[in-house]
Amino acid sequence: MSYYVVIRGALAVGKTTVSKALADAVRGHIISIDAILDRHGLEEWVDDRISERSYIRVNDIAVAEAGPIMSRGTPVIFDGCFYYRSQIDDLAQRLNFPHAVFTLKAPLSECVERDHQRAVSYGEQAAREVFTMVAEVEYGIDVDARRPVSEVIPEIVHRLRESSPGEPGAT
């Protein structure tokens, strides 16, 4: 039976790096919320892209992509900030598969520094705003993202086995 995992957290906390490594570890498929926004034209979302309504609209696309993949038995890893509890709950309502949610945590200063080291930085103000929005929603299992990915992935895999994503609603 397949399942899905939500990897959420602040800007530059390591979501994409962890998602890629987790996908390799579980032979899963990544669905990036940012990639959906990019593929479907950010200008279409600009006016309200941070609103709950917009992210529920993004879920329409994410669910359409994920359903067939999971139906073939492949786990899906959703990579995104997931600012709103309603966005995560919406996935759970629409995807009748076991799931787990992990929130990557690191201090704001570390997220700002990691963003600064990127080829294309979003800037300190964006990092602060995203950090604040993500921190407002406590959801899932917290994971210390200050550690190397080589330590984070075994922890997530262990917790997945422990929480039995074979049972719907595992968080």
LOFI-948119 format. One record per residue (C-alpha): residue number from 1; residue in three letters; chain; x, y, z. Coordinates in steps of 0.25 Angstrom, whole numbers, always signed. Each point is the difference from the previous one (the first is absolute). Example, Ala and Ser with C-alpha at 12.3 -4.5 7.8 and 13.67 -1.06 7.14 Angstrom:
2
SITE	seq	type	mol	u	v	w
SITE	1	ALA	A	+49	-18	+31
SITE	2	SER	A	+6	+14	-2
This chain:
171
SITE	seq	type	mol	u	v	w
SITE	1	MET	A	+0	+0	+0
SITE	2	SER	A	+5	+14	-3
SITE	3	TYR	A	+0	+12	+8
SITE	4	TYR	A	+4	+15	+0
SITE	5	VAL	A	+9	+9	+8
SITE	6	VAL	A	+0	+15	+2
SITE	7	ILE	A	+13	+6	+2
SITE	8	ARG	A	-3	+15	+5
SITE	9	GLY	A	+8	+11	+6
SITE	10	ALA	A	+6	+14	-2
SITE	11	LEU	A	+7	+6	-12
SITE	12	ALA	A	+14	-7	-1
SITE	13	VAL	A	-2	-9	+11
SITE	14	GLY	A	+4	-12	-9
SITE	15	LYS	A	-14	-5	-5
SITE	16	THR	A	+4	-3	-14
SITE	17	THR	A	+14	-6	+4
SITE	18	VAL	A	-8	-9	+11
SITE	19	SER	A	-11	-3	-10
SITE	20	LYS	A	+10	-5	-11
SITE	21	ALA	A	+8	-9	+10
SITE	22	LEU	A	-13	-6	+6
SITE	23	ALA	A	-5	-3	-14
SITE	24	ASP	A	+12	-7	-3
SITE	25	ALA	A	-1	-8	+13
SITE	26	VAL	A	-14	-4	-2
SITE	27	ARG	A	+0	+0	-15
SITE	28	GLY	A	-10	+11	+0
SITE	29	HIS	A	-5	+11	-9
SITE	30	ILE	A	+2	+15	+4
SITE	31	ILE	A	-12	+10	-3
SITE	32	SER	A	+6	+14	+3
SITE	33	ILE	A	-11	+10	+3
SITE	34	ASP	A	+10	+11	-5
SITE	35	ALA	A	+2	-8	-13
SITE	36	ILE	A	-15	+0	-2
SITE	37	LEU	A	-1	+15	+2
SITE	38	ASP	A	+11	+2	-10
SITE	39	ARG	A	-5	-10	-11
SITE	40	HIS	A	-14	+7	+1
SITE	41	GLY	A	+5	+14	-1
SITE	42	LEU	A	+3	+8	+13
SITE	43	GLU	A	-6	+12	-6
SITE	44	GLU	A	-14	-7	+0
SITE	45	TRP	A	+2	-2	+16
SITE	46	VAL	A	+7	+13	+3
SITE	47	ASP	A	-13	+8	+5
SITE	48	ASP	A	-3	-11	+11
SITE	49	ARG	A	+11	-10	-1
SITE	50	ILE	A	+2	+0	+15
SITE	51	SER	A	-15	-2	+3
SITE	52	GLU	A	-6	-13	+5
SITE	53	ARG	A	-9	+0	-12
SITE	54	SER	A	+12	+1	-9
SITE	55	TYR	A	+7	-12	+7
SITE	56	ILE	A	-13	-8	-1
SITE	57	ARG	A	+0	+3	-15
SITE	58	VAL	A	+14	-5	-1
SITE	59	ASN	A	-5	-13	+7
SITE	60	ASP	A	-9	-2	-12
SITE	61	ILE	A	+12	-2	-8
SITE	62	ALA	A	+9	-8	+10
SITE	63	VAL	A	-12	-10	+3
SITE	64	ALA	A	-2	-2	-15
SITE	65	GLU	A	+15	-3	-1
SITE	66	ALA	A	+2	-8	+12
SITE	67	GLY	A	-13	-9	-1
SITE	68	PRO	A	+5	-9	-12
SITE	69	ILE	A	+14	-1	+6
SITE	70	MET	A	-4	-5	+13
SITE	71	SER	A	-11	-9	-7
SITE	72	ARG	A	+12	-7	-6
SITE	73	GLY	A	+6	-2	+14
SITE	74	THR	A	+11	+11	-1
SITE	75	PRO	A	+1	+9	+13
SITE	76	VAL	A	-1	+15	-3
SITE	77	ILE	A	+7	+10	+8
SITE	78	PHE	A	-6	+14	+0
SITE	79	ASP	A	+10	+11	+1
SITE	80	GLY	A	-5	+14	+4
SITE	81	CYS	A	-1	+10	+11
SITE	82	PHE	A	-15	-4	+3
SITE	83	TYR	A	-3	+13	+7
SITE	84	TYR	A	-14	-4	+3
SITE	85	ARG	A	-6	-12	+8
SITE	86	SER	A	-11	+0	-10
SITE	87	GLN	A	+9	-3	-11
SITE	88	ILE	A	+5	-13	+7
SITE	89	ASP	A	-14	-4	+4
SITE	90	ASP	A	-5	+2	-14
SITE	91	LEU	A	+11	-10	-5
SITE	92	ALA	A	-5	-10	+11
SITE	93	GLN	A	-14	+2	-4
SITE	94	ARG	A	+2	-2	-15
SITE	95	LEU	A	+11	-11	+0
SITE	96	ASN	A	-5	-12	+6
SITE	97	PHE	A	+14	-5	+4
SITE	98	PRO	A	+8	-2	+12
SITE	99	HIS	A	+9	+12	+3
SITE	100	ALA	A	+10	+7	+9
SITE	101	VAL	A	+3	+15	+2
SITE	102	PHE	A	+14	+5	+4
SITE	103	THR	A	+4	+14	+3
SITE	104	LEU	A	+14	+3	-2
SITE	105	LYS	A	+5	+10	+11
SITE	106	ALA	A	+13	+9	+1
SITE	107	PRO	A	+2	+14	+6
SITE	108	LEU	A	-4	+12	-9
SITE	109	SER	A	+15	+4	+0
SITE	110	GLU	A	+4	-13	-7
SITE	111	CYS	A	-12	+1	-10
SITE	112	VAL	A	+5	+14	-4
SITE	113	GLU	A	+14	-4	-1
SITE	114	ARG	A	-3	-12	-9
SITE	115	ASP	A	-9	+8	-9
SITE	116	HIS	A	+11	+10	-1
SITE	117	GLN	A	+9	-11	-5
SITE	118	ARG	A	-9	-4	-11
SITE	119	ALA	A	+3	+4	-15
SITE	120	VAL	A	-13	+8	+1
SITE	121	SER	A	-4	+5	+13
SITE	122	TYR	A	-14	+4	+5
SITE	123	GLY	A	+6	+10	+10
SITE	124	GLU	A	+0	+1	+15
SITE	125	GLN	A	-14	+7	+0
SITE	126	ALA	A	-6	-12	-8
SITE	127	ALA	A	+7	-10	+9
SITE	128	ARG	A	-6	+7	+13
SITE	129	GLU	A	-14	+1	-6
SITE	130	VAL	A	+0	-15	-4
SITE	131	PHE	A	+6	-4	+13
SITE	132	THR	A	-11	+7	+8
SITE	133	MET	A	-11	-5	-9
SITE	134	VAL	A	+5	-15	+1
SITE	135	ALA	A	+2	+2	+15
SITE	136	GLU	A	-14	+4	+2
SITE	137	VAL	A	-5	-14	-3
SITE	138	GLU	A	+5	-12	+9
SITE	139	TYR	A	-3	-13	-8
SITE	140	GLY	A	+6	-13	-1
SITE	141	ILE	A	+14	-5	+5
SITE	142	ASP	A	+10	+10	+3
SITE	143	VAL	A	+14	-3	-6
SITE	144	ASP	A	+13	+7	+3
SITE	145	ALA	A	+5	+5	-13
SITE	146	ARG	A	+13	+6	+5
SITE	147	ARG	A	+5	-14	-1
SITE	148	PRO	A	+6	-7	-13
SITE	149	VAL	A	-9	-6	-9
SITE	150	SER	A	+7	-13	+2
SITE	151	GLU	A	-6	+0	+15
SITE	152	VAL	A	-14	+6	-4
SITE	153	ILE	A	-4	-10	-10
SITE	154	PRO	A	+2	-13	+9
SITE	155	GLU	A	-8	+7	+11
SITE	156	ILE	A	-11	+3	-10
SITE	157	VAL	A	+0	-14	-5
SITE	158	HIS	A	+0	-6	+14
SITE	159	ARG	A	-12	+9	+4
SITE	160	LEU	A	-7	-4	-13
SITE	161	ARG	A	+1	-15	+4
SITE	162	GLU	A	-3	+4	+15
SITE	163	SER	A	-13	+7	-4
SITE	164	SER	A	-4	-10	-10
SITE	165	PRO	A	-3	+8	-12
SITE	166	GLY	A	-8	-12	-4
SITE	167	GLU	A	-11	+5	+9
SITE	168	PRO	A	-7	+12	-5
SITE	169	GLY	A	+2	+13	+7
SITE	170	ALA	A	+14	-3	+6
SITE	171	THR	A	+6	+13	+4
